[in-house]
Amino acid sequence: MRRPWLSLRGAVLVAIVAGVVLPAGLVTVIGDFTARRSQQPVVDRTRDAVVALSTAALTEPAWTLSAPALQAAMQGILREPSVCGVEVLDLQPTIDSPDFKRDHCDPAKPAAVREAPVRHEGQIIARVRLRFNDGDLDRLLRERRLNTLWLVALQVLVGGFVIAALMSSRLLRPIDALKRQADSLTHRSPEPLPDWTADDELGQLGRHLTGVHTQVRNLIDELEHKNEALRQMALHDALTGLPNRTLLRELFAVTAAQARRDGGRLVLMFIDLDHFKAVNDSHGHVVGDALLQAVGLRLRQCLREADVVSRMAGDEFLVLMPDCDDSAAELAATRVVEQLRQPLQLPGVAEPVRIDSSIGIARFPVDAADFDALVHAADVAMYRSKQLGGGRMGFFRADMDTELRARHTLERELAEAIERGQLRLHYQPLVDPHSGRIVGTEALVRWAHPSRGLLTPDSFIAVAEGCGLVVPLGAWVLETACAQLASWHAAGRHGLQMAINVSALQLRDPDFPARVAAAVQRHGLPRHALELELTEVTLLADSDATQRVVAALRAAGVRLAVDDFGSGYSSLATLKMLQPDRLKIDRGFVRDLPRSDGDGALVQAMFGMARALDVEVVAEGVETAAQRAWLLGCGPHLQQGWLWARALPAESLVSLLPALPVAQAAREGVAPDPTSIP
């Protein structure tokens, strides 16, 4: 509660009153004391004079004993204001008359009595007694005090007016202006700031406050701008400006509540760009960022205004589509795939960039009832679209989640297998088909699964590549294969070579050539004893980066081979760039030999191309003596397949060295039982 006497005006008013009234009261008290002391002798002298005049006035009537004259003289004495009573006593001689006494004194007030003899020629003829009003001095002092009070009151009024006017102009108005200025800063009102022209203390304070006000307002504006920027950053993707997952979650809560209330449906679309990493690896992250921005723009352009496009992470986008049924969602997803497939001209790239997308669609509330579950369902459907080759869309089904969970389980178990040493290497020989001599082996990984038994690469390599485990798996294969080859060389089999498969993820690693060189040096392998098999798809990922890796690998002293040649994007330019030491013809071209004329023509063409490029040929998948015999007519080459030997553990392969016992059986047309091969 505000107390008025504590305000500045009240304090100044109290100060004025106290500063004027209290001194005036003190002056009055002191003045009364000093006036009484100074005026008392004057009063006494006045009274003595009155007594003297009274005796003089009574001398003649008292001598003549004239009663009327005495009465008249007494009446004249009473006319003196200070005299309230007169009495004539002891007349000589005594006359027979009424008492000569007049008393007008107030009994309630004190009176001063003075007596004096009345003389006539030195003889006392009577006495006179005078009563003086003793309050005269008090009356005089009261009159003086009253005059003083009037002067004090006038001084208070005049001083208060002057001081109030001065305070209003020099103190109160500036203080009110300071208050308004402070209030405008607090409430951020757009009032103009006061113009402080006075050069006194308050003027200086006002100018200082104006500077502070301006600085604080600028600081508040800057903070609000930064808060808005932070809010934008917290709820939007910094690269594309699209809503992020946090904002999409909030929008979903509102949209889902409306859908529940109205009995409507909404759709969540999960979009993933196919082979986006290849764009990043080929052209750099700047081009990749430009591609993501262009994709965000195209998504907004090809969808409805009510649809919310969000970037979740990396090359993944989410689209929330309210009031959307299955047919509308399918049309929208198809339109998105077609629009994103159109060529994009990006800065810094000469040729237009083409990108495909895989889309998964989940429906609320049919497939999931909350945001995270709906995103998961759409993600599962998207992953299924990607498994089917990408560039397509698909709706979520309950069985898809089971498949994805199985894949995640396999990923987890594979990671544990790498850590716990559950991987094994089996070795399949590379054979000279003329002599049956083993010139080398290819290391093939197996997984000794604790419950599913020995698994071949077809069961887990795709999963390893999808989740990135192929990198540590490949590192284990490299180390184990080099150690085994070194062991064979130490046992006297110096000419034996070892081939291992390399994935695209390993080839993109800039440290991969250094790790290969370190493994070769660590195990003391001679140059060209280790061979790396690369697929055509791997070589097409990034020609510039591939050339750098190939040069580093050749400098490390390893051989290079193109694996599964003819099954991918066969390109003479690729062969020219790589200049491989070996070209391995895919088993798909060998399977139907010698019955298929078409496959025969293609294989002969591959042999001719290899001879022209001075590249050694390896025929994969040779399973029959007829295939071996037909291939022998194409020219010098090596063979690999079940006709010669299946992939075997190292200890089993040792018994086949230096020459295969099955060579004679092969020449006689006998092949191993394929059902016995793991």
TIDREN-797812 format. One line per field, with one value per residue (C-alpha): residue number from 1; x, y, z; residue in one letter. Coordinates in pm, whole numbers, plus 50000, padded with zeros to 5 digits. Each point is the difference from the previous one (the first is absolute). Layout:
N
i <- [NUM, ...]
xx <- [X, ...]
yy <- [Y, ...]
zz <- [Z, ...]
aa <- [A, ...]
% end
This chain:
678
i <- [1, 2, 3, 4, 5, 6, 7, 8, 9, 10, 11, 12, 13, 14, 15, 16, 17, 18, 19, 20, 21, 22, 23, 24, 25, 26, 27, 28, 29, 30, 31, 32, 33, 34, 35, 36, 37, 38, 39, 40, 41, 42, 43, 44, 45, 46, 47, 48, 49, 50, 51, 52, 53, 54, 55, 56, 57, 58, 59, 60, 61, 62, 63, 64, 65, 66, 67, 68, 69, 70, 71, 72, 73, 74, 75, 76, 77, 78, 79, 80, 81, 82, 83, 84, 85, 86, 87, 88, 89, 90, 91, 92, 93, 94, 95, 96, 97, 98, 99, 100, 101, 102, 103, 104, 105, 106, 107, 108, 109, 110, 111, 112, 113, 114, 115, 116, 117, 118, 119, 120, 121, 122, 123, 124, 125, 126, 127, 128, 129, 130, 131, 132, 133, 134, 135, 136, 137, 138, 139, 140, 141, 142, 143, 144, 145, 146, 147, 148, 149, 150, 151, 152, 153, 154, 155, 156, 157, 158, 159, 160, 161, 162, 163, 164, 165, 166, 167, 168, 169, 170, 171, 172, 173, 174, 175, 176, 177, 178, 179, 180, 181, 182, 183, 184, 185, 186, 187, 188, 189, 190, 191, 192, 193, 194, 195, 196, 197, 198, 199, 200, 201, 202, 203, 204, 205, 206, 207, 208, 209, 210, 211, 212, 213, 214, 215, 216, 217, 218, 219, 220, 221, 222, 223, 224, 225, 226, 227, 228, 229, 230, 231, 232, 233, 234, 235, 236, 237, 238, 239, 240, 241, 242, 243, 244, 245, 246, 247, 248, 249, 250, 251, 252, 253, 254, 255, 256, 257, 258, 259, 260, 261, 262, 263, 264, 265, 266, 267, 268, 269, 270, 271, 272, 273, 274, 275, 276, 277, 278, 279, 280, 281, 282, 283, 284, 285, 286, 287, 288, 289, 290, 291, 292, 293, 294, 295, 296, 297, 298, 299, 300, 301, 302, 303, 304, 305, 306, 307, 308, 309, 310, 311, 312, 313, 314, 315, 316, 317, 318, 319, 320, 321, 322, 323, 324, 325, 326, 327, 328, 329, 330, 331, 332, 333, 334, 335, 336, 337, 338, 339, 340, 341, 342, 343, 344, 345, 346, 347, 348, 349, 350, 351, 352, 353, 354, 355, 356, 357, 358, 359, 360, 361, 362, 363, 364, 365, 366, 367, 368, 369, 370, 371, 372, 373, 374, 375, 376, 377, 378, 379, 380, 381, 382, 383, 384, 385, 386, 387, 388, 389, 390, 391, 392, 393, 394, 395, 396, 397, 398, 399, 400, 401, 402, 403, 404, 405, 406, 407, 408, 409, 410, 411, 412, 413, 414, 415, 416, 417, 418, 419, 420, 421, 422, 423, 424, 425, 426, 427, 428, 429, 430, 431, 432, 433, 434, 435, 436, 437, 438, 439, 440, 441, 442, 443, 444, 445, 446, 447, 448, 449, 450, 451, 452, 453, 454, 455, 456, 457, 458, 459, 460, 461, 462, 463, 464, 465, 466, 467, 468, 469, 470, 471, 472, 473, 474, 475, 476, 477, 478, 479, 480, 481, 482, 483, 484, 485, 486, 487, 488, 489, 490, 491, 492, 493, 494, 495, 496, 497, 498, 499, 500, 501, 502, 503, 504, 505, 506, 507, 508, 509, 510, 511, 512, 513, 514, 515, 516, 517, 518, 519, 520, 521, 522, 523, 524, 525, 526, 527, 528, 529, 530, 531, 532, 533, 534, 535, 536, 537, 538, 539, 540, 541, 542, 543, 544, 545, 546, 547, 548, 549, 550, 551, 552, 553, 554, 555, 556, 557, 558, 559, 560, 561, 562, 563, 564, 565, 566, 567, 568, 569, 570, 571, 572, 573, 574, 575, 576, 577, 578, 579, 580, 581, 582, 583, 584, 585, 586, 587, 588, 589, 590, 591, 592, 593, 594, 595, 596, 597, 598, 599, 600, 601, 602, 603, 604, 605, 606, 607, 608, 609, 610, 611, 612, 613, 614, 615, 616, 617, 618, 619, 620, 621, 622, 623, 624, 625, 626, 627, 628, 629, 630, 631, 632, 633, 634, 635, 636, 637, 638, 639, 640, 641, 642, 643, 644, 645, 646, 647, 648, 649, 650, 651, 652, 653, 654, 655, 656, 657, 658, 659, 660, 661, 662, 663, 664, 665, 666, 667, 668, 669, 670, 671, 672, 673, 674, 675, 676, 677, 678]
xx <- [50000, 50132, 50051, 49950, 50236, 50278, 49964, 50241, 49733, 49896, 50359, 50073, 49679, 50091, 50348, 49860, 49764, 50263, 50260, 49782, 49751, 50238, 50254, 49713, 49863, 50342, 50045, 49660, 50083, 50338, 49845, 49737, 50269, 50224, 49706, 49871, 50340, 50050, 49647, 49958, 50214, 49808, 49674, 50130, 50110, 49667, 49821, 50224, 49915, 49630, 50030, 50180, 49739, 49725, 50144, 50032, 49640, 49875, 50207, 49767, 49671, 50147, 50126, 49668, 49814, 49769, 49823, 49881, 50344, 50144, 49743, 50082, 50373, 49950, 49790, 50275, 50257, 49785, 50013, 50356, 49973, 50237, 49811, 49706, 49952, 50067, 49945, 50070, 50090, 50077, 49873, 50113, 49780, 49734, 49692, 49664, 49952, 49968, 50308, 50224, 50050, 49949, 50082, 49955, 50252, 49911, 50012, 50120, 50306, 50293, 50040, 50306, 49945, 50194, 49957, 50135, 49949, 49826, 50197, 49922, 50287, 50186, 49717, 49830, 49635, 49891, 50109, 49902, 49989, 50000, 49925, 50161, 49884, 50295, 49894, 50103, 50339, 49845, 49764, 50286, 50187, 49689, 49964, 50365, 49968, 49693, 50181, 50289, 49769, 49845, 50343, 50096, 49681, 50064, 50358, 49885, 49749, 50235, 50297, 49790, 49869, 50346, 50156, 49709, 50031, 50373, 49959, 49737, 50216, 50341, 49929, 49651, 49949, 50343, 49933, 49661, 50178, 50254, 49715, 49826, 50328, 50058, 49639, 50035, 50309, 49821, 49681, 50178, 49755, 50088, 49994, 50262, 50287, 50018, 50238, 50227, 50126, 50070, 50359, 49926, 50037, 49657, 50067, 50327, 49822, 49727, 50252, 50179, 49670, 49916, 50327, 49933, 49642, 50125, 50261, 49753, 49738, 50258, 50110, 49638, 49942, 50318, 49902, 49653, 50154, 50237, 49717, 49800, 50304, 50049, 49634, 50037, 50308, 49828, 49693, 50138, 50273, 50295, 50080, 49659, 49793, 49742, 49839, 50206, 49881, 49927, 49764, 49845, 49927, 49812, 49806, 49918, 49854, 49761, 49911, 49953, 49771, 49785, 49998, 49882, 49728, 49874, 50062, 50243, 50328, 50344, 50305, 50370, 50236, 50364, 50228, 50359, 50225, 50159, 50380, 50029, 50336, 50133, 49917, 50182, 50300, 50011, 49939, 50059, 49778, 49932, 49827, 49828, 49862, 49878, 49827, 49821, 49883, 49871, 49821, 49832, 49883, 49864, 49815, 49823, 49913, 49852, 49794, 49693, 50022, 49853, 50273, 50295, 50342, 50269, 50364, 50077, 50374, 50251, 49813, 49676, 49682, 49659, 49670, 49691, 49685, 49670, 49662, 50165, 49877, 50202, 49935, 50095, 50313, 50101, 49953, 50198, 50285, 50014, 50011, 50284, 50204, 49952, 50080, 50315, 50114, 50016, 50355, 50134, 50254, 50211, 50273, 50348, 49881, 50021, 49748, 49649, 49968, 49730, 49878, 49744, 49802, 49846, 49675, 49820, 49645, 49838, 49640, 49860, 49836, 49998, 50374, 50097, 49836, 50291, 50266, 50307, 49818, 49867, 50350, 50133, 49728, 50068, 50374, 49940, 49790, 50270, 50268, 49793, 49971, 50377, 50051, 49789, 50240, 49905, 49825, 49659, 49744, 49824, 49752, 50083, 49894, 50028, 50227, 50254, 50078, 50078, 50247, 50167, 50030, 50160, 50247, 50082, 50052, 50235, 50192, 50041, 50107, 50248, 50159, 50032, 50142, 50278, 50084, 49977, 50196, 49714, 50122, 50194, 50185, 49964, 50223, 49899, 50289, 50081, 50115, 50196, 49748, 50277, 50206, 49764, 50265, 49868, 50147, 49802, 49693, 49709, 49917, 49625, 49857, 49769, 49807, 49992, 49663, 49941, 49644, 49971, 50326, 50251, 49861, 50125, 50049, 49664, 49836, 50168, 50223, 49710, 49906, 50364, 50021, 49670, 50098, 50370, 50129, 50168, 50288, 50108, 49909, 50222, 50282, 49978, 50001, 50305, 50197, 49902, 50062, 50342, 50095, 49893, 50188, 50311, 49966, 49980, 50301, 50193, 49913, 50169, 49706, 50150, 49819, 49652, 49781, 49705, 49694, 49750, 49682, 49978, 49672, 49915, 50002, 50356, 50110, 49854, 50210, 50307, 50200, 49926, 50315, 50216, 49841, 50055, 50365, 50046, 49851, 50224, 50307, 49906, 49972, 50302, 49812, 50177, 49866, 49704, 49930, 49677, 49719, 49696, 49681, 49782, 49655, 49898, 49741, 50269, 50226, 49723, 49931, 50248, 50252, 50233, 50007, 50032, 50304, 50168, 49927, 50112, 50328, 50060, 49923, 50233, 50270, 49942, 50088, 49660, 49830, 49655, 49725, 49654, 49760, 49672, 50085, 49699, 49739, 50013, 50050, 50277, 50202, 50317, 50077, 49995, 50246, 50222, 49994, 50060, 50242, 49932, 50234, 49712, 49649, 49764, 49711, 49675, 49864, 49675, 50178, 50162, 49695, 49840, 50321, 50045, 49629, 49930, 50133, 49930, 50199, 50276, 50024, 50013, 50267, 50213, 49962, 50116, 50303, 50082, 49967, 50220, 50270, 49987, 50050, 50255, 49780, 49995, 49658, 49839, 49682, 49776, 49743, 50157, 49805, 50022, 50271, 49813, 50027, 50370, 50064, 49808, 50183, 50336, 49929, 49974, 50363, 50219, 49814, 49936, 49688, 49815, 49699, 49860, 50149, 50338, 49917, 49751, 50104, 50185, 50152, 50373, 50091, 49789, 50145, 50356, 49940, 49921, 50333, 50199, 49767, 49633, 49919, 49671, 50177, 49993, 49630, 49935, 50163, 49776, 49689, 49923, 49888, 49958, 49650, 49879, 49764, 50300, 50146, 49920]
yy <- [50000, 50339, 50248, 50362, 50139, 49792, 50160, 50267, 50270, 49905, 49991, 50343, 50142, 49861, 50144, 50343, 49998, 49864, 50238, 50307, 49925, 49837, 50286, 50249, 49822, 49993, 50371, 50071, 49815, 50165, 50335, 49967, 49928, 50286, 50238, 49927, 50070, 50316, 50137, 49940, 50306, 50214, 49885, 50070, 50350, 50064, 49886, 50224, 50293, 49922, 49985, 50337, 50156, 49849, 50150, 50334, 49986, 49914, 50257, 50296, 49809, 49819, 50330, 50167, 49687, 50044, 49674, 50088, 50107, 49675, 49798, 50190, 49951, 49626, 49979, 50169, 49753, 49708, 50130, 49874, 49667, 49825, 50101, 49782, 50121, 50307, 50054, 50312, 49915, 50185, 50345, 50255, 50118, 49743, 50110, 49847, 49858, 49665, 49792, 50142, 49670, 49897, 49638, 49887, 49714, 49651, 49772, 49712, 50189, 50106, 50368, 50195, 50235, 50320, 50241, 50351, 50288, 50314, 50298, 50361, 50222, 49709, 49880, 49667, 50070, 49662, 49680, 49875, 49630, 49915, 49660, 49939, 49729, 49759, 49842, 50300, 49855, 49668, 50189, 50175, 49675, 49836, 50280, 49965, 49621, 50034, 50236, 49758, 49712, 50202, 50074, 49631, 49895, 50254, 49879, 49638, 50081, 50213, 49767, 49693, 50154, 50103, 49668, 49803, 50194, 49945, 49630, 49958, 50153, 49874, 49678, 49852, 50043, 49854, 49714, 49935, 50005, 49751, 49778, 50013, 49923, 49703, 49881, 50024, 49782, 49751, 49982, 50066, 50277, 50198, 50339, 50253, 50050, 50332, 50270, 50071, 50357, 50088, 49964, 49926, 49664, 49875, 50112, 49808, 49700, 50027, 50009, 49702, 49813, 50084, 49842, 49697, 49985, 49995, 49735, 49782, 50032, 49905, 49710, 49884, 50022, 49804, 49738, 49967, 49962, 49735, 49827, 49989, 49867, 49738, 49904, 49975, 49783, 49786, 49934, 50018, 49837, 50234, 49886, 49988, 50221, 49723, 49905, 49748, 49693, 50197, 50240, 49720, 49814, 50304, 50042, 49630, 50028, 50274, 49827, 49661, 50150, 50154, 49669, 49815, 50257, 50000, 49631, 50090, 49846, 50136, 49860, 50020, 49961, 49902, 50099, 49883, 50098, 49705, 50004, 50347, 49906, 49939, 50363, 50119, 49782, 50094, 50376, 50097, 50106, 50346, 49843, 49754, 50288, 50175, 49679, 49974, 50361, 49935, 49686, 50195, 50261, 49738, 49824, 50322, 50070, 49660, 49951, 50171, 50322, 49823, 49733, 50059, 49913, 49935, 49901, 49739, 49934, 49950, 49917, 49906, 50208, 49965, 50126, 50033, 49989, 50073, 49889, 49754, 49655, 49718, 50094, 50365, 49893, 49762, 50270, 50249, 49753, 49909, 50368, 50054, 49714, 50135, 50359, 49910, 49781, 50301, 50125, 50266, 50259, 50069, 50262, 49873, 49692, 49996, 49724, 49990, 49782, 49734, 49853, 49735, 49969, 49723, 50082, 49827, 50094, 49943, 50086, 50142, 49841, 49677, 49927, 50189, 50222, 50225, 50198, 49785, 49679, 50159, 50116, 49652, 49842, 50239, 49935, 49624, 50045, 50224, 49745, 49736, 50227, 50044, 49624, 49957, 50218, 50354, 50261, 49885, 50036, 49754, 49986, 49858, 49645, 49828, 49726, 50261, 50083, 49636, 49995, 50318, 49873, 49684, 50213, 50209, 49680, 49876, 50330, 49973, 49636, 50077, 50274, 49757, 49737, 50235, 50081, 49639, 49834, 49806, 50072, 49745, 50009, 49726, 49993, 49902, 49918, 50175, 49721, 49968, 49789, 49832, 49863, 50020, 50199, 50241, 50346, 50186, 50010, 50234, 50067, 49967, 50093, 49770, 50068, 49727, 50104, 49851, 49886, 50004, 49824, 50102, 50288, 50097, 50367, 50007, 49988, 50305, 50201, 50215, 50079, 50082, 50241, 50163, 50071, 50068, 49686, 49898, 50232, 49824, 49664, 50082, 50106, 49660, 49818, 50197, 49927, 49632, 49932, 50167, 49801, 49672, 50078, 50085, 49666, 49813, 50187, 49913, 49634, 50018, 50084, 50328, 50042, 49983, 50312, 50118, 50186, 50181, 50191, 50375, 50187, 50348, 50131, 49880, 50154, 50339, 50004, 50218, 49802, 49664, 49986, 50079, 49718, 49756, 50103, 49967, 49648, 49890, 50141, 49866, 49643, 50025, 49917, 50050, 50241, 49877, 49716, 50171, 50067, 50222, 49920, 50300, 49991, 50221, 50182, 50082, 50142, 50221, 50178, 50285, 49983, 50269, 49852, 49649, 50101, 50137, 49683, 49775, 50191, 49968, 49628, 49937, 50192, 49763, 49706, 49824, 49858, 50117, 49791, 50082, 49754, 49876, 50170, 50039, 49995, 50372, 50314, 49868, 50283, 50003, 50335, 49832, 49736, 50265, 50203, 49705, 49800, 49684, 49705, 49754, 49994, 49748, 49901, 49976, 49647, 50104, 49987, 49660, 49820, 49909, 49925, 49839, 49979, 50374, 50161, 50346, 49948, 49839, 50305, 50236, 49794, 49989, 50378, 50041, 49780, 50208, 50327, 49864, 49892, 50346, 50165, 49736, 49899, 49648, 49829, 49794, 49805, 49973, 49732, 49714, 49694, 49747, 49850, 50122, 50361, 49950, 49852, 50272, 50275, 49843, 50075, 50375, 50037, 50005, 50073, 49885, 49829, 50004, 49791, 49685, 49787, 50058, 50058, 50168, 50264, 49817, 50086, 50061, 49664, 49814, 50195, 49905, 49641, 50121, 50175, 50010, 49829, 49916, 49630, 50075, 50115, 49651, 49969, 50331, 49881, 49693, 50213, 49938, 50290, 50024, 49981, 50360, 49913, 49924, 50346, 50251]
zz <- [50000, 49903, 50288, 49887, 50261, 49852, 49657, 49886, 50006, 50355, 50117, 49851, 50154, 50340, 49959, 49916, 50301, 50232, 49868, 50047, 50281, 50244, 49989, 50023, 50308, 50158, 49926, 50157, 50323, 50029, 49904, 50276, 50255, 49893, 49952, 50345, 50150, 49796, 50037, 50377, 50104, 49753, 50153, 50348, 49904, 49834, 50312, 50216, 49777, 50026, 50380, 50001, 49777, 50214, 50324, 49829, 49880, 50352, 50191, 49963, 50055, 50303, 50154, 49950, 50100, 49703, 49941, 49652, 49904, 50134, 49808, 49683, 50053, 50057, 49685, 49809, 50135, 49888, 49647, 49985, 49811, 50233, 50315, 50098, 50361, 50216, 50371, 50214, 50358, 50324, 49915, 50253, 50149, 49948, 49822, 50017, 49653, 49823, 49941, 49736, 49817, 49640, 49901, 49638, 50016, 49880, 50304, 49782, 49887, 50213, 50080, 50108, 50300, 50054, 50297, 50037, 50253, 49892, 50134, 50023, 50085, 50140, 50218, 49932, 49963, 49852, 49834, 49655, 49903, 49629, 49845, 49667, 49754, 50009, 49661, 49797, 49939, 49901, 49770, 49838, 49963, 49848, 49752, 49911, 49973, 49776, 49771, 49987, 49909, 49721, 49868, 50022, 49821, 49728, 49975, 49976, 49728, 49797, 50052, 49926, 49680, 49888, 50092, 49848, 49676, 49998, 50080, 49729, 49732, 50108, 50189, 49976, 49626, 49916, 50240, 49832, 49665, 50134, 50121, 49664, 49827, 50231, 49951, 49623, 50025, 50225, 49795, 49668, 49909, 49687, 50175, 49891, 50241, 50194, 49882, 50294, 49951, 50363, 50110, 50366, 50171, 49887, 49644, 50001, 50150, 49735, 49715, 50151, 50035, 49639, 49890, 50220, 49868, 49641, 50076, 50192, 49726, 49737, 50220, 50044, 49625, 49938, 50258, 49849, 49656, 50133, 50188, 49680, 49817, 50272, 49977, 49624, 50046, 50263, 49786, 49645, 49801, 49959, 49645, 49831, 50231, 50025, 50333, 50191, 50186, 50319, 49827, 49797, 50322, 50135, 49676, 50000, 50352, 49883, 49673, 50168, 50264, 49727, 49809, 50313, 50061, 49641, 49931, 49722, 49884, 49937, 49825, 50080, 49705, 50061, 49708, 49967, 49709, 49822, 49963, 50151, 50151, 49652, 49912, 50312, 49926, 49631, 50016, 50362, 50287, 49856, 49702, 50234, 50207, 49685, 49896, 50336, 49969, 49648, 50118, 50281, 49750, 49759, 50279, 50100, 49638, 49914, 50318, 50138, 50195, 50304, 49992, 50235, 49855, 50261, 49980, 50262, 49951, 49722, 49680, 50180, 49976, 50165, 49860, 50223, 49786, 50182, 49861, 49761, 49896, 49844, 49639, 50055, 50190, 49720, 49736, 50207, 50059, 49631, 49911, 50248, 49851, 49647, 50097, 50193, 49711, 49767, 49926, 50234, 49891, 50307, 50041, 49933, 49809, 49622, 49940, 50148, 50310, 50012, 50325, 50082, 50321, 50203, 50181, 50284, 50099, 50340, 50089, 50322, 50194, 49798, 50012, 50317, 50262, 50100, 49820, 50069, 49910, 49680, 49901, 50068, 49786, 49711, 50039, 49977, 49685, 49850, 50073, 49824, 49694, 50004, 50025, 49687, 49804, 50098, 49793, 50121, 50278, 50226, 50286, 50339, 50080, 50336, 49867, 49888, 50360, 50068, 49710, 50116, 50356, 49866, 49805, 50306, 50196, 49730, 50009, 50376, 49983, 49720, 50205, 50290, 49762, 49891, 50362, 50128, 49719, 49840, 49645, 49799, 49669, 49740, 49695, 49644, 49765, 49672, 49770, 49678, 49800, 49796, 50287, 50296, 50187, 50265, 49938, 50261, 50221, 50062, 50365, 50064, 50339, 50196, 50319, 50262, 50140, 50346, 49914, 49620, 49919, 49733, 49790, 49653, 49899, 49822, 50345, 50152, 49762, 49875, 50361, 50081, 49708, 50093, 50361, 49943, 50174, 49674, 50090, 50323, 49839, 49701, 50231, 50176, 49666, 49883, 50316, 50019, 49630, 50008, 50311, 49832, 49680, 50199, 50179, 49669, 49865, 50313, 49936, 49658, 49770, 49883, 49671, 50149, 49966, 50209, 49872, 50226, 49916, 50065, 50048, 49880, 50358, 50049, 49670, 50100, 50316, 49930, 50259, 49837, 49778, 50302, 50200, 49713, 49968, 50377, 49999, 49711, 50169, 50343, 49871, 49768, 49679, 49666, 49742, 49799, 50243, 50113, 49755, 50062, 49810, 49911, 49844, 49710, 50214, 50253, 49731, 49861, 50330, 49954, 49717, 50140, 50349, 49855, 49793, 50312, 50199, 49711, 49970, 50376, 49996, 49707, 50184, 50294, 49771, 49980, 49690, 49889, 49845, 49863, 50162, 49846, 49670, 49773, 50278, 50067, 49796, 49779, 49858, 49792, 50156, 50341, 49886, 49846, 50321, 50233, 49779, 50205, 50027, 49975, 49860, 50162, 49770, 50195, 50056, 49827, 49662, 50076, 50138, 49664, 49811, 49756, 49918, 49979, 49685, 50134, 50318, 49794, 49773, 50300, 50174, 49685, 49969, 50360, 49932, 49691, 50193, 50279, 49753, 49840, 50342, 50111, 50294, 50144, 49996, 50276, 49922, 50307, 50072, 49800, 50113, 49714, 49785, 49691, 50121, 50073, 49656, 49816, 50191, 49918, 49637, 50074, 50096, 50311, 50322, 50355, 50129, 50330, 50092, 50153, 49724, 50162, 50365, 50223, 50254, 50277, 50336, 49992, 50154, 49740, 49709, 50092, 49888, 49647, 49956, 49778, 49745, 50019, 50020, 49825, 49687, 49853, 50092, 49832, 49683, 50019, 50036, 50369, 50218, 50377, 50144, 50026, 50287, 50217, 49957, 50277]
aa <- [M, R, R, P, W, L, S, L, R, G, A, V, L, V, A, I, V, A, G, V, V, L, P, A, G, L, V, T, V, I, G, D, F, T, A, R, R, S, Q, Q, P, V, V, D, R, T, R, D, A, V, V, A, L, S, T, A, A, L, T, E, P, A, W, T, L, S, A, P, A, L, Q, A, A, M, Q, G, I, L, R, E, P, S, V, C, G, V, E, V, L, D, L, Q, P, T, I, D, S, P, D, F, K, R, D, H, C, D, P, A, K, P, A, A, V, R, E, A, P, V, R, H, E, G, Q, I, I, A, R, V, R, L, R, F, N, D, G, D, L, D, R, L, L, R, E, R, R, L, N, T, L, W, L, V, A, L, Q, V, L, V, G, G, F, V, I, A, A, L, M, S, S, R, L, L, R, P, I, D, A, L, K, R, Q, A, D, S, L, T, H, R, S, P, E, P, L, P, D, W, T, A, D, D, E, L, G, Q, L, G, R, H, L, T, G, V, H, T, Q, V, R, N, L, I, D, E, L, E, H, K, N, E, A, L, R, Q, M, A, L, H, D, A, L, T, G, L, P, N, R, T, L, L, R, E, L, F, A, V, T, A, A, Q, A, R, R, D, G, G, R, L, V, L, M, F, I, D, L, D, H, F, K, A, V, N, D, S, H, G, H, V, V, G, D, A, L, L, Q, A, V, G, L, R, L, R, Q, C, L, R, E, A, D, V, V, S, R, M, A, G, D, E, F, L, V, L, M, P, D, C, D, D, S, A, A, E, L, A, A, T, R, V, V, E, Q, L, R, Q, P, L, Q, L, P, G, V, A, E, P, V, R, I, D, S, S, I, G, I, A, R, F, P, V, D, A, A, D, F, D, A, L, V, H, A, A, D, V, A, M, Y, R, S, K, Q, L, G, G, G, R, M, G, F, F, R, A, D, M, D, T, E, L, R, A, R, H, T, L, E, R, E, L, A, E, A, I, E, R, G, Q, L, R, L, H, Y, Q, P, L, V, D, P, H, S, G, R, I, V, G, T, E, A, L, V, R, W, A, H, P, S, R, G, L, L, T, P, D, S, F, I, A, V, A, E, G, C, G, L, V, V, P, L, G, A, W, V, L, E, T, A, C, A, Q, L, A, S, W, H, A, A, G, R, H, G, L, Q, M, A, I, N, V, S, A, L, Q, L, R, D, P, D, F, P, A, R, V, A, A, A, V, Q, R, H, G, L, P, R, H, A, L, E, L, E, L, T, E, V, T, L, L, A, D, S, D, A, T, Q, R, V, V, A, A, L, R, A, A, G, V, R, L, A, V, D, D, F, G, S, G, Y, S, S, L, A, T, L, K, M, L, Q, P, D, R, L, K, I, D, R, G, F, V, R, D, L, P, R, S, D, G, D, G, A, L, V, Q, A, M, F, G, M, A, R, A, L, D, V, E, V, V, A, E, G, V, E, T, A, A, Q, R, A, W, L, L, G, C, G, P, H, L, Q, Q, G, W, L, W, A, R, A, L, P, A, E, S, L, V, S, L, L, P, A, L, P, V, A, Q, A, A, R, E, G, V, A, P, D, P, T, S, I, P]
% end
